[in-house]
Amino acid sequence: MNGFLDMLARLGARATNMVWRGGVMARFFFLVLVNSGPAFRRLPLTVREVYFSGVQSLVIIMVSGLFVGMVLGLQGFQTLQNYGAEETLGVLVALSLVRELGPVVTGLLFASRAGSAMTAEIGLMKATEQLKAMDIMAVNPIARVVAPRFWGGVVSMPLLAALFSAMGIFGGYLVGVVLIGVDSGVFWSQMQSKVDWYYDVMNGVIKSVVFGFAVSCISTFEGFDAAPTAEGVSRATTRTVVTSALTILALDLVLTAFMLKPML
């Protein structure tokens, strides 16, 4: 009986801690929004973070998109061939990428590469007392350090998702048209006629923007909240990747449910 009560107590304590951290993160997100003015007035700060989060992630995003598109082309052609619908390969590749795989896989890669780097950078600044030194000099660390990184991630994420989808479609074209021999005109014309701007492309854009907000908020918060030790920064970086991945998948389910095309 005592063991069961101890287990309930541990579960309750963990649930309470999760709710408490959720409230602290919401307050932190509010402070970031309130103190975002300097990030826009001193635009080079934000542009530098866009370069750090976006441009330096281009290689992994574009190469991953190319390979994902090529795999979709191979798997999709084999499946469509069973139903005599090989000409719709372009539609399959495009819809899979712009609706789901583009925003989701880009979000996961962005969290693993840029999000973890943001957390580690802010966490190390806290461990070496740079943030405390800013406070002493009457410089708001949220406005000077956190807000530019947050908005840099928010701006970078949709652009990276668009490039991922574009490279994925190109990879599907290479496999379907160049390698397998699907007619090029049919590949592109079917894609253009079946992919809807509002229900397909804009859904992916909205998802990528939401994922950018979520990953940037989690990354900056974990770095700002990290224990000022090497172990604390390491744990914060791990929490960033895990929490961001789970948040992206959960948000994807919610957004997909709201964005589904009406059946009637």
C-alpha distance (Angstrom), angle and dihedral (degrees) to the residues before:
residue distance angle dihedral
M1 . . .
N2 3.79 . .
G3 3.79 90.3 .
F4 3.80 91.0 53.3
L5 3.80 91.2 49.3
D6 3.80 90.8 48.5
M7 3.80 90.0 52.0
L8 3.81 90.9 50.3
A9 3.79 89.7 48.5
R10 3.81 91.4 52.1
L11 3.81 91.9 47.6
G12 3.80 90.6 48.5
A13 3.78 91.9 49.1
R14 3.80 91.5 49.3
A15 3.81 92.1 48.0
T16 3.81 90.8 48.2
N17 3.80 90.8 49.8
M18 3.81 91.3 50.1
V19 3.81 91.9 51.1
W20 3.80 90.5 46.3
R21 3.81 92.1 50.6
G22 3.79 89.9 47.5
G23 3.80 89.7 55.5
V24 3.79 92.0 46.9
M25 3.81 90.4 49.9
A26 3.82 91.2 50.0
R27 3.82 89.8 51.8
F28 3.81 90.1 46.9
F29 3.82 91.1 50.7
F30 3.81 89.7 51.1
L31 3.82 90.9 51.1
V32 3.80 90.7 50.0
L33 3.80 91.2 53.2
V34 3.81 92.1 46.3
N35 3.81 92.2 49.3
S36 3.81 96.8 43.1
G37 3.80 94.1 102.1
P38 3.83 96.0 90.7
A39 3.81 89.9 49.1
F40 3.82 88.9 62.6
R41 3.79 97.6 35.5
R42 3.80 90.9 51.7
L43 3.78 94.5 44.2
P44 3.84 96.9 173.3
L45 3.83 88.3 68.4
T46 3.79 91.7 58.4
V47 3.81 93.9 39.9
R48 3.79 89.5 54.1
E49 3.81 90.1 53.0
V50 3.81 90.8 47.6
Y51 3.80 87.0 55.3
F52 3.81 91.1 47.3
S53 3.81 95.4 46.6
G54 3.79 100.5 32.2
V55 3.78 114.0 24.2
Q56 3.79 94.3 41.2
S57 3.82 89.4 51.4
L58 3.80 94.1 52.5
V59 3.80 96.7 95.7
I60 3.80 97.3 54.7
I61 3.82 92.0 40.5
M62 3.81 96.5 49.7
V63 3.79 96.2 41.2
S64 3.81 91.2 47.2
G65 3.81 90.8 48.0
L66 3.80 91.6 50.7
F67 3.80 93.4 51.7
V68 3.81 93.7 43.5
G69 3.80 89.8 52.3
M70 3.79 91.7 48.8
V71 3.80 91.4 50.6
L72 3.81 89.9 48.7
G73 3.79 89.2 51.3
L74 3.80 93.2 52.0
Q75 3.79 96.7 43.0
G76 3.79 94.1 39.5
F77 3.80 94.7 50.7
Q78 3.79 92.0 50.9
T79 3.81 91.4 50.5
L80 3.81 96.1 43.4
Q81 3.80 91.4 47.0
N82 3.80 89.3 65.3
Y83 3.82 88.9 61.5
G84 3.80 98.0 38.1
A85 3.81 92.1 -113.2
E86 3.81 101.8 118.7
E87 3.81 91.1 134.0
T88 3.81 90.3 68.4
L89 3.81 92.6 62.6
G90 3.81 91.4 107.3
V91 3.81 90.8 54.2
L92 3.80 91.7 50.5
V93 3.80 93.5 49.5
A94 3.81 95.0 44.1
L95 3.80 97.0 46.2
S96 3.80 93.0 45.2
L97 3.79 90.7 52.8
V98 3.80 104.4 39.3
R99 3.81 95.0 41.8
E100 3.79 103.5 39.1
L101 3.77 123.7 -12.0
G102 3.79 96.7 48.2
P103 3.82 98.4 57.1
V104 3.82 96.4 31.7
V105 3.81 100.2 46.3
T106 3.81 91.2 40.5
G107 3.80 89.4 51.3
L108 3.79 91.8 51.3
L109 3.81 92.5 47.3
F110 3.80 91.2 44.4
A111 3.80 91.3 52.3
S112 3.80 91.8 47.6
R113 3.80 95.6 48.2
A114 3.82 111.3 24.2
G115 3.81 99.6 20.4
S116 3.79 94.8 53.0
A117 3.82 90.1 45.7
M118 3.82 91.4 52.5
T119 3.80 91.0 49.7
A120 3.79 93.1 48.0
E121 3.81 92.5 47.0
I122 3.81 95.5 50.2
G123 3.81 91.3 40.5
L124 3.80 91.9 53.4
M125 3.80 90.1 48.3
K126 3.79 87.7 54.5
A127 3.81 93.0 45.5
T128 3.81 91.6 51.6
E129 3.84 90.2 46.3
Q130 3.80 94.5 -117.7
L131 3.81 90.4 132.5
K132 3.79 90.9 51.0
A133 3.81 89.6 49.7
M134 3.81 89.2 54.6
D135 3.79 89.7 53.1
I136 3.80 90.3 51.8
M137 3.82 90.1 51.3
A138 3.85 90.2 50.1
V139 3.82 92.2 -110.2
N140 3.79 113.7 138.6
P141 3.84 105.4 -128.3
I142 3.79 92.1 -158.0
A143 3.81 91.6 55.8
R144 3.82 95.0 40.1
V145 3.81 102.7 37.1
V146 3.80 111.7 14.4
A147 3.82 105.1 38.5
P148 3.85 96.9 54.6
R149 3.80 90.8 49.3
F150 3.79 91.7 46.3
W151 3.80 94.6 51.6
G152 3.80 91.5 40.7
G153 3.80 88.6 59.3
V154 3.81 93.1 44.5
V155 3.82 91.7 52.8
S156 3.80 94.9 42.8
M157 3.78 99.1 49.8
P158 3.87 100.1 66.9
L159 3.80 91.2 44.1
L160 3.80 91.8 51.1
A161 3.82 91.1 47.2
A162 3.82 90.4 52.6
L163 3.81 91.2 50.4
F164 3.81 90.7 47.1
S165 3.82 91.1 53.4
A166 3.81 92.1 45.4
M167 3.79 92.4 51.1
G168 3.80 90.3 45.2
I169 3.82 91.5 54.1
F170 3.81 89.2 48.2
G171 3.80 89.5 51.0
G172 3.80 90.5 50.5
Y173 3.81 88.5 50.1
L174 3.80 91.8 51.6
V175 3.79 92.5 52.1
G176 3.79 98.9 36.7
V177 3.80 101.3 40.0
V178 3.80 106.8 21.0
L179 3.80 100.0 34.3
I180 3.81 105.9 27.8
G181 3.80 99.8 27.2
V182 3.81 106.4 -119.1
D183 3.81 110.6 163.3
S184 3.81 109.3 -92.7
G185 3.81 95.2 -143.7
V186 3.79 92.2 50.7
F187 3.80 91.1 46.9
W188 3.82 93.4 56.1
S189 3.81 99.0 33.8
Q190 3.81 93.4 52.2
M191 3.79 89.7 48.4
Q192 3.81 93.2 50.1
S193 3.80 93.7 47.5
K194 3.80 97.9 45.8
V195 3.82 103.7 37.6
D196 3.80 108.5 85.4
W197 3.80 118.7 -150.0
Y198 3.80 95.9 -142.6
Y199 3.81 104.3 36.3
D200 3.79 97.3 35.4
V201 3.80 114.4 22.8
M202 3.81 97.5 33.7
N203 3.79 91.2 46.6
G204 3.78 89.1 58.4
V205 3.81 91.9 46.4
I206 3.82 92.2 51.0
K207 3.79 91.1 48.1
S208 3.79 92.7 50.2
V209 3.82 91.7 49.7
V210 3.82 91.7 49.9
F211 3.80 91.2 46.7
G212 3.80 89.5 49.6
F213 3.81 91.3 54.2
A214 3.81 91.9 46.8
V215 3.81 97.4 46.9
S216 3.81 93.9 43.3
C217 3.80 92.2 49.0
I218 3.81 93.2 47.8
S219 3.82 93.3 45.3
T220 3.79 96.2 49.6
F221 3.80 93.5 41.7
E222 3.81 94.3 50.7
G223 3.80 90.5 49.4
F224 3.80 93.2 47.0
D225 3.82 91.4 45.9
A226 3.81 96.7 43.4
A227 3.78 120.2 122.2
P228 3.84 107.8 -103.6
T229 3.80 94.3 -113.2
A230 3.80 135.4 89.5
E231 3.81 90.2 -107.6
G232 3.80 91.2 47.9
V233 3.81 92.6 52.7
S234 3.81 90.4 47.2
R235 3.79 92.0 52.0
A236 3.81 91.8 45.9
T237 3.80 90.7 52.8
T238 3.80 90.7 50.9
R239 3.80 91.5 48.0
T240 3.80 89.8 51.5
V241 3.80 94.0 56.7
V242 3.82 95.2 42.8
T243 3.80 96.6 42.8
S244 3.80 92.7 44.2
A245 3.80 92.4 50.8
L246 3.81 93.4 49.9
T247 3.81 91.7 44.1
I248 3.80 92.3 51.0
L249 3.80 92.5 51.0
A250 3.81 92.6 46.4
L251 3.81 93.0 47.2
D252 3.79 90.0 46.9
L253 3.80 90.1 57.8
V254 3.80 92.7 48.6
L255 3.81 94.9 45.1
T256 3.80 93.0 45.8
A257 3.81 90.6 52.5
F258 3.80 91.0 52.9
M259 3.80 95.8 42.3
L260 3.79 100.7 48.1
K261 3.79 113.4 126.6
P262 3.81 110.8 -106.4
M263 3.78 111.8 -99.9
L264 3.83 94.4 -144.2
